[in-house]
Amino acid sequence: MQKTTFIKHEEALKNKKWYIIDASDMILGRLAVEVANILRGKNKPDFTPNVDCGDYVVIINSDKVVLSSDKAEKEKWYTHSGYIGGLRERSGKIMLQKYSDELVYEAIKGMLPKNRLSRQLIKKLHIYKNANHKQEAQQPVEYKIKKN
């Protein structure tokens, strides 16, 4: 009988990798699920739910991400400033045109568990609207996601 082993925090810090993902023509939900799994470390054999054993992710070309079906026309995104009358409503088309990085960020954040660890995990995510990014020094490896 084999025992389940849990990775320690110190061991998890040793093997962190940097991945770069091109979001061109990718469906938002499928991208968000894959990135959330990489951030948590669920793609590794030594996954431990209570330890940050995930990797860093850089997403480029967030302007070219796609919403499935007719969400661009029908779905609305809401934010509130906290003041009276501060509710802001945006359609999917406007979110894709002007705020694509926020759209991708919120989709990935929604896929993470709601706890202290997720607030630590989301800091390992870097999103850029075009192909230029600041993480060349970390030498990120390209990560391929199926577009189907």
Salt bridges, closest charged atoms under 4 A:
ASP52 OD1 - LYS16 NZ 3.38
ASP52 OD1 - LYS124 NZ 2.55
ASP55 OD1 - LYS44 NZ 2.93
ASP70 OD2 - LYS74 NZ 3.24
ASP101 OD1 - LYS129 NZ 3.97
GLU102 OE1 - ARG90 NH1 3.78
GLU142 OE2 - LYS144 NZ 3.24
